Amino acid sequence: MHLQEFDRLVQVMKRLRKECPWDREQTPESLRQYILEEAYETIEAIDAQDWKELKKELGDLLLQVVFQAEIAEEEGRFTLPEVIEHINNKLIQRHPHVFGDVKVKDAQEVKNNWEQIKVKSEQRKSILQGVPRNFSALLRAQRIQDKASQVGFDWENPGQVLEKIREEVEELQQSSAPEAIEEEIGDLLFSLVNLSRFYKVSAEDALRKTTNKFISRFEYIEQKLEERQQDIHQVTLQEMDRLWEEAKALQRDAAGASQALFAGPGGSLEEKMEQFSAEIANYLDLPRFWPFLAGFFKDAFAAGDFAAITPRFDIRPYQLDYLEGFAGKDIHSLVSEEHSPLIEKMETQRQVVNRADLPAEGDLCKIMESRGIGLALPVSKQKELLAIILLGGAAQTLSPSRRQLHSLKLVSSQVAIALDNIRSIENMVQSRKMAGLGMLASQLAHDFRSFIALAKSLNKENERFAKHAGYMEKMVQDLLNYARPQDLKLAGVNINDLLDMSLELLHAPAEVHIEKHYAPQLPKLNLDITQMRRAFLNLLQNSLRALRTQPNGRIKITTKELRPLSRFRRNPWVYIEILDEGIGIPEEYLERIFDPFFTTHKNEGGNGLGLAIVKQTITRHSGFIDVASKPGKGTVFNIRLPLQMG
């Protein structure tokens, strides 16, 4: 370690104590829980052999040492250099075989010397002193037994300990009073810890591993009962015992050759799962998250092909969000086809679909085989389906074990949490961005209006100035509308009537022909009539502008009812199409057409907020708007509005 980095940590801590309210109010007692927490997390990293995580946890532990020493120095008790000096002296004193002339045969003799030195140097009245009272009971018992054994107070061999355990079991069986039972259980546990010590096994570690094993087997029981749609409170003990034995058999199999069925080179499936769990939280946006997830499945599950399908509130209720390896047209057709059996299975059952388990002649198997899909993994949180993961490539030829399918479900749960976090972060960022834009817009509006009012009063006769002042006033109002949109005031309205209201305000030239192809008897939609009328008027005005150089131009308005392509999402939609046969939009502009402040009409007072506000208004009504155009042929805006907002 470079000493300057250590010095930097000390200086950072000093500054935090001076400038951070939270750090300033901490005391040795308030930090106690964090020391324990960091110590346990360090142990977990060691157990998982996650050296990358261990590096982080050791740093967190070091922080607690520096934090405590800084508080002590502020209160005049001791300093960090004194802490370091003490441990240096202690190490030298307790290793006379390294820093002195003492000779030792082995590690056990080193331990015996340590205990003698500690008793003398610390003037302990008992060799059992020095074992922290806050240790867990198992760990404290084993350390106490260790110390007693160093002066010869010990059993001679494990057989004697086993005999003592039998004796304690008999005494327990003969006990009837609660106090006596508690005492005998304590004696039995103490003897079991002694046996662990003889076999050089940590009783604490052994019990923790067994507890984890119990949890894993019990979760298997819950998982199987959930798959069968059985209530765990209603099944018999015999049925749970049978599933328990299944779980035991799977764990035995997992310890053998089948353990790494999917885990390719570079470590076991468990190691890759642990690394995945440690890294997934670092990906806080979808453009980076999906490639990370695809890479994990490729590495851990031999899945060279990866696709992520996500739901959306639209006519087509799913979209292809990310693709690697698969043929794009195959997965796109899966998303766009009506009543896809695979997607409907994900919607209804929320279970991993393994093609190898399906009847070869069944429709679902054929759909997956024709597209190279081996596994389909639902990602859900509570009742919401957040994504569908499709895996193919080499993985489609393998038949995963139950244990590996269970691992896939664990991955699914972590992905669900990550996606929910990403969504929350995106919403928070957007809210903050709009709040900041709103504050800026308010200040600009105030300053601009003051300037425009003053300028108009000084240039009353200047028509050109008055025209540009009008442009500026409109820009200010548009900016306010975009940055701080008014609350929606919803009312039931027929979309055909609303379009007619917008047409009344259009003032179209006589040579422009407007065709209306309205579907009759459309359901009423709950809309903010004023804001939506303004949005339609803006689109129609764009169409008029595109027709200025086209003699006898045409605007065609179409409405119709649409039904979603999922039988489980039955909310009807209304489709509105506004088509013009104008000059069209260059292809390079199409992607930016709804961006704020993008305009091709600056010379005519365009400020680039009109279409941005249109899209914002439609989105706030849970709707969608798309645009298609060909230069010289015309432009079409497609709008979809739901009967019930999502």
Order of alpha helices (4+ residues) and beta strands (2+ residues): alpha-alpha-alpha-alpha-alpha-alpha-alpha-alpha-alpha-alpha-alpha-alpha-alpha-alpha-beta-beta-alpha-alpha-beta-alpha-beta-beta-alpha-alpha-beta-alpha-beta-beta-alpha-beta-beta-alpha-alpha-beta-beta
